[in-house]
Amino acid sequence: MTHVIAVTGATGQVGRRVARGLAAADPDARPALRLLCRDPSRLPDLPGAVKAAPAAYGDADAMRAAIDGADTLFLVSAHESADRVREHKSAVDAAVAAGVQRIVYLSLLGAAPDATFTFARDHWHTEQYIRATALRHTFLRDSFYQAAFPAMTGEDGVMRGPGGDGRVSAVAHEDVADAAVAVLLGEGHDGATYDLTGGEALSLAEIAQELSRVTGRTVTYVPETREEAYASRERYGAEAWEVAGWVSSYEAIANGEMAAVSDAVPRLTGHPAKTFAEYLKEHPRRYRHLVSGMGEGQRHG
């Protein structure tokens, strides 16, 4: 019987890499793939891959049809929203109804019901919902993405937030995807939770120093109080839940909730996790906009 893996978010930073990694597996171990996203026209053409019809997590019928025939689901968390947990639950219900036997869920480092970072609470509730099913499962709790930090720097070359002197073990998208491929193709991961981190934990001041080195301009980190952080973000006109996520992401760093450094990436992939300096060297486009100025960007969570 052919092993079929459904990959959600297959046009995203992690899902796309996971799909390509699975498609490039040794022919004797290569699974059949079902690729899911909202816009199938953007899906890559990969050997052994079927492009599923459009399916949003909140549309249980569409998700069930898209997943049908798969025995494993790689579930990338939905884009941040006020209703994300409900969307995740709908996707899990669809997987159960479609006969999926295993879920590998992309969660977040520090996921807990009382996590400082509000979006991390969504991940904990999703994990609990998956645990309550009869499905085999593995949770991949990745740290903040290294790609986020250039985008968190303002057009004035300043990264502002209530992160204090805390440290963050940021991870590269590539390392997360490689670890996911290893879990999806491997055995012995049922019931496991892996913290996927970079090989070091840096302070925001150290991250700013590294950005200064590669960009040739002065990038600095300026700590804010919670009140200052909310005030400085008023100009974006974002909803309250989103601003709370932005601010609490820094507070989680300050509280030490994103500082753990795990050996899961090298154990699963056989190669060391990228440092932030290595990531920037390999991805100059990620910080090119700092030279000409930019605004605050998207966080991970």
N, C-alpha and C positions, 0 to 999 in steps of 0.2 A: 504494500500500500504506500503511495507517495505521500511524503510528509509535506503538508501545506501550511505555510506561515503567512498570516495576514499582517501587513505593516501599515499602521495608520500614520498620518502626517508624512507621507512618503515624498512630499516635495519640500519638506522643511530641513533645517540644518542637521538634525539627528536622523530623522526618518529616511531622508534621501540617502545618507551615507550607510545606514543599516541595510536598506534595500540593495544598494550596490555591493556591499560586503557579502550579503547572502548570495547574490547572483554570481559572485566571483569565487564562491566556495568550490572545493574539489568536487568534480562531477559525481563521485561516489557518495558525497555527503550533501550535495546541493538540493535544497528543498524547492518545491513549486511555490511561487509567490503570488499573493493577492495584494495589490497595492491600492491603498485608500487615501483619498483626499477630497476636498470640496470641489476641485476643478481638475478632473481627470486629463484634460488636454495638456496639463503641465507635468504629468507623470513621465518619468524616463522610460525608454524602451529597453527592457532588460530581458535576457534569456530566461525562459521559464516563468515569466511574470504575466499575470492577467491584470488589466486595469479595471478596477471595479467601478460601478456607476457611482455618481456623487452621493456622499453619505455624511451628514452632520451627526455628531455624537447625540444630540438631542432628538434625532429622528430615529426612533427605535426600529421601525419597519425597514427603513433604508439601510440602517446599520446591519440589521440581521441579514438582509439580502446580500449585502456587500461581503459579509464575513462567511456566509454559508459555504461549507465545504472545507474550511480551514480547521486544523486541529490546534494551532497555536496562534495567539494574538499578541503582537507587540503593540502595546497601547501607550502612545505618546500623550502626555497630558494636554488638555485643551488649552487654548489661549485664555489668559486670565480674564475672568468675568465675575460678576456678582452671583452667577448661577452655575459656576463651573462644577461643583460637586454633583449637582443634579444631572448635568450632562455626562459626567463620568459614570454615574450609576446607570444611566440609560444605556451607555455603551457596554457596560459590563453585563447588564440584563440581556442585551442583544447577543452578546457572545455566548451566554449560557443557552439562550433559545436556539442559537445556530449550531449548538453541539461542540463548541470549542472546548478543548480539554485543558489548555494551559494558557495563562496570561503572564506576560512579562511586562511589568508596568514601570514607566519612567517617572520616578517620584523625585523627591528633593531631600538633600541633606538636612537633618534636623527636623524632619516631619514629626509633628507631635500636636496633641489637641491644644496645648498651651504655648506653642511656639511663638516667639516674638514676631517673626515674619508672618504676616497674616496669610499669605498665599501658601506657606508651609502647612498650615492647618488644613487647607483643602486636600493636600496630598495625604495627610494622615487619615482623614475621613474616607478617602477613596481606598486607601490600603485596607482599612477596616472592612469596608464593603466587600472588597475582593476576598478577604480572609473568610468572610461569612458564607461564601459560596463553596461548592464542593470542588472547585477547579484547582488544579496545581498552579502554583504561582511563584514568581520571583520579583522582588522589588529592587530597582536600580535607583538609588538615591544620589543624584549628582549634585555637586556643589554649584555655586554660581558659575556661569560661563565666562571664560577669559575674554570672549568677544564683547561682553557687556561693558567693560570698564572704559574703553575709549569713548563709547556712546554716553557714558555717565559724566563726561567732562563738558563743561559749558564752553560757549564760544570765546569766553575770556581766558580759557586755559585753566579753569579752576573746577575741581570736583568738590562739590559741597554736600554735606550730609552728616547726620548724627552718628557717625561710625566710631568716634573716639579713637582710641589706639588699638582697637580690635584688629584681628587678622582674618583673612579669608583664603581658603585653599581652592581657589578657582581652577576649573578644569576646562580642557579643550573639547569642542564638539567631536573632533575626531576620536579622542580617547573614549568618550562615552559611547560612540557608535561602535568602536572596535570591541569594547566590553560587552555591549548588547549582542553583537554578532556571536561572540564566543559563548554567551549564555544560551542564545537561541539554538545554536548548533550543538551544544554540549549536553552532557548528562550530569546529574548530581546537584542541580541547582534548585530543586523544588523546595519551597519554604525558606529560601535564603534571602537575606537583605544585604545588598552590597552598597557601601558608601563609595562613590566614584569621585575622586578628588584629584587635583594636581599633585605634584610631588613636593610642594612647599606651601606654606601659609604666609602671605604677605600682608602688611598693614596697607591702608589706603595711601599713606604717605609714600611707602615704598613703591606702590603701583604707579603713583604720580611721577616718581623719580624715573622709573623705567620708561614711562611714556615720554618724559622729557628727553631721555637719552636717544630714543629712536626717532622722535619727531624733530629734534633740533630746536624746539621752542620750550619755554618754561611752562611746565604743567605742575600745579600744586594741589594739595588737598587742604581744604579749610573745614574743620569740624563745626557743625551747627548744633544748637539745642533743638529739641523737638519743635518748639514754637517757631524758631527761625526756619526750620526745614519746611514746615507747612506753609509759612508765609512766602518763602522763596519759590514755592511751586504753585501758588495761586494763579499765576499768569497762564498756566496751561489749560485752565478751565476743565480739568478732568473731574470725574465723579469721585465722591468721597472714598469709596472702597479702593479705587485705583491709587489715589494719593496716599492712603494709609499703607498700601502695599509698598509704594516707593519709599516712604519714610521708614517703615518698619524693616525694610531690607537692610538699611544701614544700621538700625538699632540691633538687629540680630548679629551683625558683625561686631558691634561694640560689646555685646553681651557674651561673645565667645562661641556663639552657636554655629558659626561657619568656619571655625578654625581647624577642625579635625583633619589630619592628613592620613589617608588610608593607603594600604598597599594593594587594594583590589584591582586597580587598572593593570599594574604589572603582573599580578597573579593570574588575571583572566586573559590578558592579551599577549603576554610574553615580552612586552616592551615597556620601557619606563614611561610614566606620565609626563607630558610636556610641562616645562616651566613656563611662566608668563613671558620671559624673555624669548624663549624658543618659539612660542606661539606668535609673538609680534614679528619676529624675523621671518616666519613663514607666511604671514598674512599682512603685508604692508597696506593693503587696501582697507583694512579695518580701522586704521588710524590716519589714513591720508587726509580725511576731512578735518582733522585737528589743525592742519597747517593753515587752512583758510577760515576756520571757525565753524562752529556748529552749536546745536542746542542739545538739551538733555534727551537721552534716548531710552530705549526699552530695556527693562531689567529681565532677569530670568526668574521664573518661579511658577 
